[in-house]
């Protein structure tokens, strides 16, 4: 991945946030018995409105974090691929092959 060090660090922490908050939110949703964003596993259970809102907000933050992390990783991979392709072309021309 070809990203500045600070962007790599941000990508890492976003991925870590997404993984742990997803796990914690799923556990909290099960403990509270909420139905938010999991209608199949939450069938027959309903939490208080504030609990449903909390779980929805947490799951939405995980979704946004995952999307941001994916964009950053793809951006880094694209930059690495284009840099590798340019180097390969330059060496081929210089070598006569």
C-alpha positions in Angstrom: 0.0 0.0 0.0 1.4 3.4 -0.9 0.0 5.8 1.6 1.6 8.5 3.7 2.5 7.2 7.2 -0.2 9.3 8.9 -2.9 8.0 6.5 -1.8 4.4 7.1 -2.1 5.0 10.8 -5.6 6.5 10.4 -6.6 3.5 8.2 -5.3 1.1 10.8 -7.2 2.8 13.7 -10.4 3.0 11.6 -10.2 -0.7 10.9 -9.5 -1.5 14.6 -12.4 0.8 15.6 -14.7 -0.9 13.2 -13.8 -4.4 14.3 -14.1 -3.8 18.1 -17.1 -1.5 18.0 -18.9 -4.0 15.8 -18.3 -6.8 18.2 -19.2 -4.6 21.3 -22.4 -3.3 19.6 -23.5 -6.8 18.6 -22.9 -8.0 22.2 -24.7 -4.9 23.6 -27.6 -5.4 21.2 -28.0 -9.0 22.4 -27.8 -8.0 26.0 -30.4 -5.2 25.6 -32.6 -7.4 23.4 -32.9 -4.8 20.6 -34.3 -5.3 17.2 -32.4 -2.5 15.5 -30.7 -3.5 12.2 -31.0 -7.2 13.0 -34.6 -8.2 12.4 -33.8 -11.9 11.9 -31.8 -12.3 15.1 -33.9 -9.9 17.1 -37.3 -11.4 16.1 -39.7 -11.2 19.0 -37.5 -8.8 21.0 -37.8 -5.1 21.4 -35.7 -2.7 23.4 -36.6 0.7 24.7 -36.6 3.4 22.0 -33.4 4.9 23.3 -31.7 1.5 23.2 -32.8 0.9 19.7 -31.5 4.4 18.7 -28.2 3.7 20.5 -27.6 0.4 18.7 -28.6 1.9 15.3 -26.2 4.8 15.8 -23.3 2.5 16.8 -24.0 0.2 13.8 -24.1 3.2 11.5 -20.8 4.4 12.8 -19.3 1.0 12.1 -20.7 1.1 8.6 -19.2 4.6 8.0 -15.9 3.5 9.4 -15.8 0.4 7.3 -16.6 2.4 4.2 -13.9 5.0 5.0 -11.3 2.3 5.6 -12.2 0.5 2.4 -11.8 3.7 0.4 -8.4 4.4 2.0 -7.1 0.9 1.4 -8.2 0.9 -2.2 -6.7 4.4 -2.7 -3.4 3.1 -1.3 -3.5 -0.1 -3.4 -4.2 2.0 -6.6 -1.3 4.3 -5.9 1.0 1.3 -5.3 -0.2 -0.4 -8.5 0.3 2.7 -10.6 3.7 3.4 -9.1 4.8 -0.2 -9.8 3.5 -0.1 -13.3 5.4 3.1 -14.0 8.7 1.7 -12.7 8.3 -1.5 -14.7 7.7 0.5 -17.9 10.7 2.7 -17.3 13.0 -0.2 -16.6 11.7 -2.0 -19.7 12.4 1.0 -21.9 15.8 1.5 -20.4 16.7 -2.2 -20.8 15.6 -2.4 -24.4 13.1 -5.1 -23.7 
